[in-house]
């Protein structure tokens, strides 16, 4: 669908196209500063979503199309911290209003390919926290808004390890197995 603005002097402002896939919709994307998270952010922005991007690292705005900057809001935060997932949703509501149409849980970390008899508790805790606990907390934080409007999509990015063994270490595999299971929330 395309439209034109008129400036009241009978001069039409150049035509733009509305992308009905995302125009007027809001997405929260975790892990937005690099890799798959950055690519996901750029994809959603290209479809005219309003995007709240979250990452523990700073985002390089040169990696995001300058035309999309006005629809992108970045929050640097550690989602492993207690209450931070709820804070992200609060920031999203303050920025874009009381709606979240899409949650894309993209942030993730790899383990050291450690087997069941060699992984450390520290490695296990970190990988499970980032890859499974944080996405579950984000889901919990957005669900009230999605339920209230009977609409919304949750994307949990997984890998081959989610459906098979021996693709990574035991902690990563367990975290991705856990992430793929909540299908009908």
C-alpha positions as CSV (number, residue, x, y, z in Angstrom):
1,X,0.0,0.0,0.0
2,X,1.4,3.4,-0.9
3,X,0.5,6.8,0.2
4,X,1.4,10.4,-0.3
5,X,1.6,13.3,2.1
6,X,0.4,16.7,0.9
7,X,1.8,19.9,2.5
8,X,-1.3,22.0,2.0
9,X,0.1,23.9,-1.0
10,X,-1.0,21.2,-3.5
11,X,2.5,19.8,-3.6
12,X,2.7,16.1,-2.9
13,X,5.6,14.9,-0.8
14,X,7.4,11.9,-2.4
15,X,5.5,8.7,-2.3
16,X,6.4,6.1,0.4
17,X,5.4,2.5,0.6
18,X,3.9,1.0,3.8
19,X,5.1,-2.6,4.6
20,X,2.1,-4.2,6.1
21,X,4.2,-6.9,7.6
22,X,5.6,-4.6,10.3
23,X,4.2,-1.0,9.9
24,X,2.8,0.0,13.3
25,X,4.0,-3.1,15.1
26,X,6.5,-3.3,17.9
27,X,9.3,-5.9,18.4
28,X,11.7,-6.5,21.2
29,X,14.9,-8.2,19.9
30,X,17.6,-9.5,22.3
31,X,21.2,-9.8,21.3
32,X,20.8,-7.0,18.8
33,X,24.4,-5.7,18.7
34,X,26.0,-8.5,16.6
35,X,25.6,-11.6,14.6
36,X,22.1,-13.2,14.2
37,X,20.6,-10.6,16.6
38,X,21.9,-7.7,14.5
39,X,20.7,-9.3,11.3
40,X,17.3,-10.0,12.9
41,X,17.1,-6.3,14.0
42,X,17.9,-5.1,10.5
43,X,15.3,-7.4,9.0
44,X,12.5,-6.2,11.3
45,X,13.5,-2.6,10.7
46,X,13.4,-3.2,7.0
47,X,9.8,-4.3,7.4
48,X,9.0,-1.0,9.3
49,X,8.7,-2.5,12.8
50,X,9.4,-0.2,15.7
51,X,12.3,-2.1,17.4
52,X,13.6,-2.1,20.9
53,X,17.0,-3.8,20.7
54,X,18.6,-5.1,23.8
55,X,22.2,-6.2,24.3
56,X,24.9,-6.4,27.0
57,X,27.3,-4.8,24.5
58,X,26.9,-1.4,22.8
59,X,25.3,-1.3,19.4
60,X,27.2,0.2,16.5
61,X,24.7,2.4,14.8
62,X,26.7,2.3,11.6
63,X,25.5,-1.3,11.3
64,X,21.9,-0.1,11.1
65,X,20.5,1.7,8.1
66,X,20.4,5.4,8.8
67,X,16.8,5.5,7.6
68,X,15.8,3.1,10.3
69,X,17.3,5.0,13.3
70,X,14.1,6.8,14.2
71,X,12.3,3.4,14.6
72,X,15.1,1.8,16.6
73,X,15.6,2.3,20.3
74,X,18.6,0.6,22.0
75,X,18.8,-0.4,25.6
76,X,22.1,-1.7,27.0
77,X,21.4,-4.1,29.8
78,X,22.3,-7.4,31.4
79,X,19.2,-9.5,31.1
80,X,20.7,-11.9,33.6
81,X,20.2,-9.3,36.3
82,X,17.0,-9.7,38.5
83,X,14.2,-7.5,37.1
84,X,16.0,-6.5,33.9
85,X,13.6,-8.4,31.6
86,X,10.6,-6.6,33.2
87,X,12.6,-3.3,32.9
88,X,13.1,-3.9,29.1
89,X,9.3,-4.3,28.7
90,X,8.7,-1.1,30.7
91,X,11.1,0.8,28.5
92,X,9.4,-0.6,25.4
93,X,6.0,0.5,26.6
94,X,7.4,4.0,27.5
95,X,8.9,4.3,24.0
96,X,6.2,2.7,21.8
97,X,3.0,2.4,23.9
98,X,1.4,-0.6,25.5
99,X,2.0,-3.3,23.0
100,X,4.6,-5.9,22.0
101,X,3.8,-7.7,18.8
102,X,6.9,-9.7,18.6
103,X,9.5,-10.9,21.0
104,X,12.6,-12.4,19.3
105,X,14.9,-14.1,21.8
106,X,18.1,-14.2,19.9
107,X,20.8,-13.5,22.5
108,X,22.8,-16.6,23.3
109,X,26.2,-17.9,24.2
110,X,28.1,-21.1,23.3
111,X,29.7,-23.4,25.8
112,X,33.2,-24.9,25.6
113,X,31.9,-28.1,23.9
114,X,32.3,-29.7,27.3
115,X,31.0,-33.2,27.8
116,X,28.9,-34.3,30.8
117,X,32.0,-35.4,32.7
118,X,34.0,-32.2,32.0
119,X,31.8,-29.2,32.2
120,X,32.1,-26.8,35.1
121,X,29.2,-25.5,37.3
122,X,30.2,-22.0,36.3
123,X,29.9,-22.8,32.6
124,X,26.6,-24.6,33.1
125,X,25.1,-21.8,35.1
126,X,26.1,-19.1,32.6
127,X,24.9,-21.0,29.5
128,X,21.6,-22.0,31.0
129,X,21.0,-18.5,32.3
130,X,21.6,-16.7,29.0
131,X,20.1,-19.4,26.7
132,X,17.2,-20.6,28.7
133,X,16.4,-18.6,31.8
134,X,16.6,-15.1,30.2
135,X,14.3,-16.1,27.2
136,X,11.8,-17.6,29.7
137,X,11.8,-14.4,31.8
138,X,11.4,-12.3,28.6
139,X,8.4,-14.5,27.6
140,X,6.9,-14.0,31.1
141,X,7.4,-10.3,30.8
142,X,5.6,-9.8,27.4
143,X,2.8,-12.4,27.8
144,X,0.4,-10.1,29.7
145,X,0.3,-7.6,26.8
146,X,0.1,-10.3,24.2
147,X,-2.7,-12.1,26.1
148,X,-4.6,-8.8,26.6
149,X,-4.8,-8.3,22.8
150,X,-5.0,-12.0,22.0
151,X,-2.1,-11.5,19.6
152,X,1.6,-11.7,19.4
153,X,4.5,-13.8,18.3
154,X,7.5,-15.2,20.2
155,X,10.6,-16.3,18.3
156,X,13.1,-18.4,20.2
157,X,16.3,-18.8,18.2
158,X,17.7,-22.2,18.6
159,X,20.2,-24.3,16.6
160,X,20.7,-27.9,15.5
161,X,21.6,-28.6,19.1
162,X,17.9,-28.1,20.1
163,X,16.9,-31.3,18.3
164,X,19.9,-33.5,18.4
165,X,22.9,-34.4,20.6
166,X,26.6,-34.1,19.8
167,X,26.2,-30.7,18.1
168,X,27.8,-28.8,21.0
169,X,28.6,-29.3,24.6
170,X,26.2,-30.6,27.2
171,X,25.2,-27.2,28.7
172,X,24.5,-25.6,25.3
173,X,22.6,-28.7,24.1
174,X,20.5,-28.8,27.3
175,X,19.7,-25.0,27.1
176,X,18.6,-25.2,23.4
177,X,16.5,-28.4,24.1
178,X,14.7,-26.5,26.8
179,X,14.2,-23.4,24.7
180,X,12.6,-25.3,21.8
181,X,9.9,-26.9,23.9
182,X,7.5,-24.1,24.9
183,X,5.5,-24.1,21.7
184,X,2.0,-23.3,22.8
185,X,2.3,-20.6,25.4
